[in-house]
Amino acid sequence: MKCIRVEHPDQFDDLANRAVSESSEVFVLFFGRESPGTNLSWCPDCVIADPKVRKAIGAVPGSILLEVPVDRKSNIDSPSNIYRIREDTKVERIPTLVRWTEAGPSKTRLIEDECSEEAVSKYAKETRSSAAGAVAATP
């Protein structure tokens, strides 16, 4: 698994486009940014989900994980948070995991405690077939 970190929202589109041009197995994880003192996310659900997501996505051959940290000061609950108001992300809670394709995000996503290793593995398989169908249907 290759990991690409999106340090600033301005980088998101470019890095997502690069990732999908490189692999059909691209997943985006929105999570609470790590605190400098502990190197752990300020979001307790993110701390729990992170190793599970990484293990499950790491088992997907050729996978790329786009890591998108959300700062505490720009809390995802804020109506002005860029990832909350973007039409293609619409993140309301973290952690959020979504498959990304050339057409953008999949219609389904895993949110908060849905990010278990088993659920992420199942999600990767289920969205792989729908992502392949969407690409095949595109002229």
Backbone as numpy.savetxt, mean C-alpha at the origin, in Angstrom:
# Nx Ny Nz CAx CAy CAz Cx Cy Cz
11.22 -9.43 -2.61 10.37 -8.25 -2.61 11.26 -7.01 -2.61
10.91 -6.11 -3.51 11.59 -4.83 -3.56 10.73 -3.81 -2.83
11.34 -2.99 -2.00 10.61 -1.94 -1.28 11.03 -0.58 -1.82
10.04 0.26 -2.04 10.27 1.63 -2.50 9.53 2.54 -1.53
10.24 3.48 -0.97 9.65 4.39 0.02 9.25 5.70 -0.63
8.02 6.11 -0.38 7.51 7.39 -0.86 7.66 8.37 0.30
8.71 9.16 0.26 8.98 10.07 1.37 8.06 11.28 1.40
7.58 11.68 0.23 6.74 12.88 0.16 5.61 12.62 -0.84
4.40 13.10 -0.56 3.27 12.86 -1.47 3.53 13.26 -2.92
4.39 14.25 -3.15 4.71 14.67 -4.51 5.41 13.57 -5.32
6.00 12.60 -4.64 6.72 11.51 -5.30 5.80 10.35 -5.66
4.61 10.31 -5.10 3.76 9.12 -5.20 3.52 8.68 -6.64
3.01 9.56 -7.48 2.66 9.18 -8.85 3.87 8.64 -9.63
4.97 9.34 -9.54 6.17 8.92 -10.27 6.64 7.54 -9.80
6.71 7.34 -8.49 7.19 6.06 -7.97 6.21 4.93 -8.23
4.92 5.20 -8.14 3.91 4.18 -8.45 3.99 3.80 -9.93
4.12 4.77 -10.81 4.23 4.49 -12.24 5.48 3.69 -12.56
6.58 4.03 -11.94 7.82 3.27 -12.16 7.65 1.82 -11.69
7.02 1.66 -10.54 6.83 0.32 -9.98 5.97 -0.55 -10.90
4.85 -0.02 -11.36 3.96 -0.84 -12.22 4.57 -1.09 -13.59
5.50 -0.25 -14.02 6.17 -0.53 -15.29 7.20 -1.64 -15.12
7.60 -1.88 -13.88 8.60 -2.90 -13.57 7.99 -4.24 -13.17
6.79 -4.21 -12.58 6.18 -5.44 -12.06 4.66 -5.36 -12.10
4.03 -6.52 -12.24 2.56 -6.57 -12.15 2.12 -6.87 -10.72
3.10 -7.03 -9.84 2.83 -7.37 -8.43 3.21 -6.18 -7.53
2.47 -5.09 -7.66 2.76 -3.88 -6.90 1.69 -3.68 -5.83
2.14 -3.47 -4.61 1.25 -3.24 -3.48 1.68 -1.95 -2.79
0.71 -1.18 -2.36 0.98 0.08 -1.67 0.50 -0.06 -0.23
1.40 0.22 0.71 1.07 0.17 2.14 1.13 1.57 2.71
-0.02 2.09 3.12 -0.10 3.37 3.83 -0.04 3.05 5.32
0.87 3.69 6.03 1.08 3.39 7.44 1.56 4.62 8.18
1.52 4.57 9.49 2.00 5.68 10.30 3.52 5.73 10.30
4.07 6.91 9.98 5.53 7.08 9.91 6.17 6.70 11.25
7.38 6.19 11.16 8.12 5.79 12.34 8.53 7.01 13.17
8.52 6.84 14.48 8.99 7.88 15.39 10.51 7.81 15.43
11.20 8.97 15.36 12.66 8.96 15.34 13.29 8.26 16.55
12.71 8.42 17.71 13.30 7.85 18.92 13.21 6.34 19.01
12.16 5.76 18.48 11.95 4.32 18.61 12.07 3.56 17.30
11.99 4.26 16.18 11.96 3.66 14.85 10.73 2.76 14.66
9.72 2.96 15.49 8.45 2.26 15.35 7.37 3.26 14.96
6.39 2.79 14.23 5.29 3.65 13.83 4.55 4.19 15.04
4.03 5.41 14.90 3.20 5.97 15.97 1.84 5.28 16.01
1.52 4.50 15.00 0.24 3.81 14.87 0.38 2.37 15.37
-0.24 2.01 16.49 -0.07 0.65 17.04 -0.54 -0.45 16.08
-1.62 -0.22 15.33 -2.09 -1.22 14.36 -1.06 -1.43 13.25
-0.34 -0.36 12.90 0.69 -0.45 11.85 1.88 -1.29 12.34
2.24 -1.13 13.60 3.34 -1.90 14.18 3.01 -3.39 14.12
1.78 -3.73 14.40 1.35 -5.14 14.38 1.29 -5.66 12.93
0.74 -4.87 12.03 0.53 -5.32 10.65 1.81 -5.39 9.82
2.76 -4.50 10.07 3.94 -4.38 9.21 4.66 -5.71 8.93
5.07 -6.46 9.94 5.79 -7.71 9.62 4.91 -8.73 8.90
3.63 -8.73 9.18 2.70 -9.67 8.53 2.54 -9.33 7.06
2.39 -8.05 6.77 2.26 -7.60 5.38 3.54 -7.92 4.62
4.67 -7.61 5.21 5.96 -7.84 4.54 6.20 -9.33 4.26
5.84 -10.16 5.21 6.04 -11.59 5.02 5.16 -12.11 3.87
3.90 -11.71 3.86 2.97 -12.19 2.83 3.32 -11.63 1.45
3.61 -10.35 1.36 3.96 -9.75 0.07 5.33 -10.25 -0.40
6.23 -10.47 0.55 7.54 -11.01 0.21 7.48 -12.38 -0.43
6.42 -13.13 -0.18 6.24 -14.46 -0.77 5.71 -14.39 -2.20
5.32 -13.21 -2.65 4.81 -13.04 -4.02 6.00 -12.78 -4.94
6.26 -13.68 -5.88 7.41 -13.49 -6.78 7.34 -12.16 -7.54
8.47 -11.45 -7.54 8.56 -10.20 -8.29 7.80 -9.03 -7.68
7.40 -9.17 -6.44 6.57 -8.12 -5.82 7.37 -6.87 -5.50
6.64 -5.75 -5.53 7.17 -4.46 -5.12 6.21 -3.89 -4.09
6.75 -3.45 -2.97 5.96 -2.82 -1.92 6.30 -1.34 -1.88
5.33 -0.51 -2.20 5.49 0.94 -2.05 5.11 1.28 -0.62
6.06 1.79 0.13 5.84 2.16 1.53 5.48 3.64 1.56
4.27 3.95 2.07 3.82 5.34 2.09 3.53 5.75 3.54
4.52 6.37 4.19 4.32 6.79 5.57 3.42 8.02 5.68
2.58 8.01 6.70 1.69 9.13 6.99 2.18 9.75 8.29
2.50 11.03 8.24 2.98 11.72 9.43 1.86 11.88 10.45
2.24 11.86 11.71 1.27 12.05 12.78 0.63 13.43 12.68
1.44 14.44 12.35 0.91 15.80 12.29 -0.08 15.99 11.15
0.02 15.17 10.10 -0.94 15.24 9.00 -1.88 14.04 9.08
-2.29 13.74 10.27 -3.11 12.57 10.57 -4.07 12.23 9.45
-4.21 10.96 9.19 -5.07 10.48 8.11 -6.53 10.89 8.35
-6.90 11.17 9.60 -8.27 11.61 9.91 -8.52 13.05 9.47
-7.46 13.78 9.21 -7.62 15.17 8.80 -8.28 15.24 7.43
-9.31 16.07 7.29 -9.97 16.18 5.98 -9.06 16.73 4.89
-7.92 17.29 5.27 -7.01 17.85 4.26 -5.83 16.92 3.94
-5.77 15.73 4.54 -4.68 14.81 4.26 -4.71 14.42 2.78
-3.58 14.57 2.10 -3.52 14.36 0.66 -3.95 12.95 0.26
-3.58 11.95 1.04 -3.95 10.58 0.68 -5.42 10.29 0.97
-6.03 11.09 1.80 -7.46 10.96 2.09 -8.30 11.61 0.97
-7.81 12.72 0.42 -8.63 13.45 -0.55 -8.34 13.09 -2.01
-7.23 12.43 -2.27 -6.94 11.99 -3.65 -7.99 11.00 -4.09
-8.49 11.14 -5.29 -9.52 10.23 -5.83 -9.02 8.79 -5.92
-7.74 8.62 -6.23 -7.24 7.26 -6.43 -6.76 6.57 -5.16
-6.60 7.30 -4.07 -6.17 6.64 -2.83 -7.28 6.59 -1.79
-7.88 7.70 -1.49 -9.00 7.78 -0.51 -8.75 6.95 0.75
-7.59 7.13 1.36 -7.24 6.39 2.57 -7.92 7.05 3.76
-8.69 6.26 4.47 -9.41 6.79 5.65 -8.80 6.33 6.96
-8.17 5.15 6.94 -7.56 4.60 8.15 -6.27 3.88 7.76
-5.40 3.75 8.74 -4.14 3.06 8.50 -3.97 1.94 9.52
-3.25 0.90 9.15 -2.66 0.65 7.85 -3.72 0.33 6.80
-3.39 0.66 5.56 -4.20 0.31 4.39 -3.27 -0.28 3.35
-3.65 -1.44 2.83 -2.88 -2.10 1.77 -3.75 -2.19 0.53
-3.18 -1.79 -0.61 -3.93 -1.84 -1.86 -2.99 -2.26 -3.00
-3.49 -3.12 -3.87 -2.74 -3.48 -5.07 -2.84 -2.31 -6.05
-1.72 -2.03 -6.74 -1.68 -0.93 -7.70 -1.32 -1.49 -9.07
-2.03 -1.05 -10.10 -1.78 -1.50 -11.46 -1.60 -0.28 -12.36
-1.37 -0.52 -13.64 -1.27 0.59 -14.58 -2.56 1.39 -14.62
-3.67 0.75 -14.29 -4.98 1.43 -14.26 -5.24 2.12 -12.92
-4.32 1.99 -11.98 -4.50 2.59 -10.66 -4.78 1.54 -9.61
-5.45 1.93 -8.53 -5.66 1.00 -7.41 -6.75 -0.03 -7.72
-6.63 -1.19 -7.08 -7.71 -2.17 -7.19 -8.91 -1.63 -6.42
-10.06 -2.19 -6.70 -11.28 -1.71 -6.03 -11.36 -2.15 -4.59
-10.64 -3.21 -4.26 -10.65 -3.70 -2.88 -9.34 -3.35 -2.20
-9.38 -3.32 -0.89 -8.19 -3.03 -0.10 -8.33 -3.68 1.26
-7.24 -3.78 1.96 -7.25 -4.29 3.33 -6.96 -3.12 4.26
-7.76 -3.01 5.32 -7.66 -1.87 6.23 -7.54 -2.35 7.66
-6.63 -1.72 8.39 -6.40 -1.96 9.81 -6.19 -3.45 10.09
-7.02 -4.05 10.94 -6.79 -5.43 11.37 -7.06 -6.46 10.28
-7.49 -6.03 9.10 -7.62 -6.94 7.97 -6.24 -7.31 7.40
-5.20 -6.63 7.84 -3.85 -6.84 7.33 -3.12 -7.98 8.04
-3.79 -9.12 8.19 -3.13 -10.30 8.75 -2.37 -11.00 7.63
-1.41 -11.83 7.99 -0.61 -12.51 6.98 -1.49 -13.36 6.06
-2.42 -14.10 6.63 -3.32 -14.95 5.84 -4.19 -14.11 4.90
-4.75 -13.01 5.42 -5.62 -12.16 4.60 -4.83 -11.48 3.48
-3.61 -11.07 3.76 -2.78 -10.41 2.74 -2.43 -11.42 1.64
-2.08 -12.64 2.02 -1.77 -13.68 1.03 -2.98 -13.94 0.13
-4.14 -14.06 0.74 -5.38 -14.29 -0.01 -5.67 -13.11 -0.94
-5.53 -11.90 -0.41 -5.76 -10.67 -1.18 -4.83 -10.62 -2.40
-3.56 -10.95 -2.20 -2.59 -10.92 -3.31 -3.03 -11.88 -4.42
-3.49 -13.06 -4.05 -3.94 -14.05 -5.05 -5.23 -13.59 -5.74
-6.20 -13.13 -4.96 -7.48 -12.72 -5.53 -7.34 -11.51 -6.44
-6.55 -10.54 -6.04 -6.41 -9.33 -6.86 -5.49 -9.58 -8.05
-4.66 -10.61 -7.99 -3.80 -10.94 -9.13 -4.66 -11.34 -10.32
-5.67 -12.18 -10.07 -6.51 -12.62 -11.18 -7.36 -11.48 -11.73
-7.86 -10.60 -10.86 -8.66 -9.48 -11.36 -7.78 -8.44 -12.03
-6.56 -8.26 -11.55 -5.64 -7.32 -12.20 -5.23 -7.84 -13.57
-5.01 -9.14 -13.68 -4.65 -9.73 -14.97 -5.80 -9.59 -15.95
-7.02 -9.78 -15.47 -8.19 -9.62 -16.33 -8.35 -8.21 -16.81
-8.09 -7.25 -15.94 -8.22 -5.83 -16.31 -7.18 -5.45 -17.36
-5.96 -5.98 -17.22 -4.93 -5.66 -18.19 -5.24 -6.35 -19.51
-5.71 -7.59 -19.45 -6.02 -8.33 -20.68 -7.17 -7.69 -21.44
-8.12 -7.09 -20.72 -9.28 -6.48 -21.36 -8.95 -5.12 -21.98
-7.83 -4.55 -21.58 -7.44 -3.24 -22.12 -6.80 -3.41 -23.49
-7.28 -2.68 -24.51 -6.70 -2.84 -25.86 -5.29 -2.32 -25.93
